[in-house]
């Protein structure tokens, strides 16, 4: 209890002895430059965000959209980590053929990478998938 009382007395002495507020007789300095400095700093922040964040993202998005619009049959694509060959392109979706011959339909917006191929590649994939290998496992 003595420690708390002693610390409160010290704190009161420090607070009351230090001039926390200006004298009423003194005029406060005008802050004419404060508004301009704030506007300049906001402007610099907006320019920073434009050139560092927004503009590169816009370029990347435009390049990816260009890749998606130039898709053709036989291209190898990555969609959500799934790699497949384009079999058919519809308005909003793409039918992909997997390595094992399975077909899935994905939304064009999910395609993240396009490796150009040819229609001959798609035909070769079709021929190789039609030749199924049967494994006879004897136990």
C-alpha positions as CSV (number, residue, x, y, z in Angstrom):
1,X,0.0,0.0,0.0
2,X,2.9,2.3,0.8
3,X,4.4,1.7,-2.7
4,X,1.1,2.6,-4.4
5,X,0.7,5.8,-2.3
6,X,4.4,6.8,-2.9
7,X,4.1,6.2,-6.7
8,X,0.8,8.3,-6.9
9,X,2.5,11.2,-5.0
10,X,5.5,11.1,-7.3
11,X,3.2,11.0,-10.4
12,X,1.1,13.9,-9.1
13,X,4.3,16.0,-8.4
14,X,5.6,15.3,-11.9
15,X,2.3,16.1,-13.6
16,X,1.6,19.3,-11.7
17,X,5.2,20.6,-12.0
18,X,5.4,20.1,-15.8
19,X,3.7,22.7,-18.0
20,X,1.2,20.5,-19.9
21,X,-0.7,23.3,-21.5
22,X,0.5,26.6,-22.9
23,X,-0.1,29.8,-21.1
24,X,-3.4,31.4,-21.9
25,X,-1.6,34.7,-22.8
26,X,0.4,33.1,-25.6
27,X,-1.1,32.8,-29.1
28,X,-1.0,29.4,-30.7
29,X,1.0,29.2,-34.0
30,X,-1.1,29.1,-37.1
31,X,-1.2,25.9,-39.1
32,X,-1.5,27.2,-42.6
33,X,1.1,24.8,-44.0
34,X,-0.4,21.8,-42.3
35,X,-3.2,21.3,-44.8
36,X,-0.9,21.6,-47.8
37,X,1.6,19.1,-46.3
38,X,-1.2,16.7,-45.6
39,X,-2.5,17.0,-49.2
40,X,1.0,16.5,-50.6
41,X,1.5,13.4,-48.5
42,X,-1.8,11.9,-49.6
43,X,-0.9,12.7,-53.2
44,X,2.4,10.9,-52.8
45,X,0.7,7.9,-51.3
46,X,-1.8,7.7,-54.2
47,X,1.0,7.9,-56.8
48,X,2.9,5.2,-54.9
49,X,-0.1,2.9,-54.8
50,X,-0.7,3.5,-58.5
51,X,2.8,2.8,-59.7
52,X,3.7,0.1,-57.3
53,X,0.5,-1.9,-56.8
54,X,-2.4,-1.0,-59.1
55,X,-0.7,-0.6,-62.5
56,X,1.4,-3.8,-62.4
57,X,-1.6,-5.8,-61.3
58,X,-3.7,-4.3,-64.1
59,X,-1.0,-5.3,-66.7
60,X,-0.8,-8.8,-65.3
61,X,-4.6,-9.2,-65.4
62,X,-4.7,-7.9,-69.0
63,X,-2.0,-10.3,-70.2
64,X,-3.8,-13.2,-68.5
65,X,-7.1,-12.2,-70.1
66,X,-5.3,-12.1,-73.5
67,X,-3.9,-15.6,-73.0
68,X,-7.4,-16.9,-72.1
69,X,-9.0,-15.3,-75.1
70,X,-6.4,-16.8,-77.5
71,X,-6.9,-20.4,-76.2
72,X,-7.2,-23.0,-79.0
73,X,-7.6,-26.7,-79.1
74,X,-4.5,-28.6,-78.2
75,X,-3.1,-26.0,-75.8
76,X,-1.8,-27.3,-72.4
77,X,-3.2,-25.3,-69.6
78,X,-3.0,-25.1,-65.8
79,X,-6.3,-24.5,-64.0
80,X,-6.3,-24.5,-60.2
81,X,-3.2,-26.8,-60.2
82,X,-4.7,-29.2,-62.7
83,X,-2.8,-29.7,-65.9
84,X,-4.7,-30.7,-69.0
85,X,-5.0,-30.3,-72.8
86,X,-7.8,-28.2,-74.2
87,X,-10.4,-30.4,-76.1
88,X,-13.2,-27.9,-76.5
89,X,-13.7,-24.2,-75.9
90,X,-17.1,-22.9,-74.9
91,X,-18.3,-19.4,-74.1
92,X,-17.4,-19.4,-70.4
93,X,-15.9,-22.8,-69.9
94,X,-13.2,-25.1,-71.3
95,X,-13.2,-28.9,-71.5
96,X,-9.8,-30.3,-70.5
97,X,-8.4,-33.8,-71.1
98,X,-6.2,-35.2,-68.4
99,X,-3.2,-37.5,-68.8
100,X,-5.3,-40.6,-68.0
101,X,-8.0,-39.7,-70.5
102,X,-10.5,-38.2,-68.0
103,X,-12.3,-35.0,-69.1
104,X,-13.2,-32.1,-66.9
105,X,-14.9,-28.8,-67.5
106,X,-13.3,-25.7,-65.9
107,X,-14.2,-22.0,-66.0
108,X,-12.0,-19.9,-68.1
109,X,-11.3,-17.6,-65.2
110,X,-9.6,-20.5,-63.3
111,X,-6.9,-20.9,-66.0
112,X,-3.6,-19.5,-64.7
113,X,-1.1,-20.7,-67.3
114,X,-1.2,-21.5,-71.0
115,X,1.4,-23.4,-72.9
116,X,0.7,-23.2,-76.6
117,X,0.3,-26.5,-78.4
118,X,-1.0,-27.7,-81.7
119,X,-4.0,-29.7,-82.8
120,X,-1.7,-32.5,-83.8
121,X,-0.7,-32.7,-80.1
122,X,-4.4,-33.1,-79.2
123,X,-4.9,-35.8,-81.8
124,X,-1.8,-37.7,-80.5
125,X,-3.2,-37.5,-77.0
126,X,-6.5,-38.9,-78.3
127,X,-4.7,-41.8,-80.0
128,X,-2.6,-42.7,-77.0
129,X,-5.5,-42.5,-74.6
130,X,-7.6,-44.8,-76.8
131,X,-4.9,-47.5,-76.5
132,X,-5.6,-48.8,-73.0
133,X,-3.0,-51.1,-71.4
134,X,-4.5,-53.8,-69.3
135,X,-2.5,-55.1,-66.4
136,X,-3.0,-58.6,-65.2
137,X,-1.8,-58.9,-61.6
138,X,-1.5,-62.5,-60.4
139,X,-1.5,-63.1,-56.7
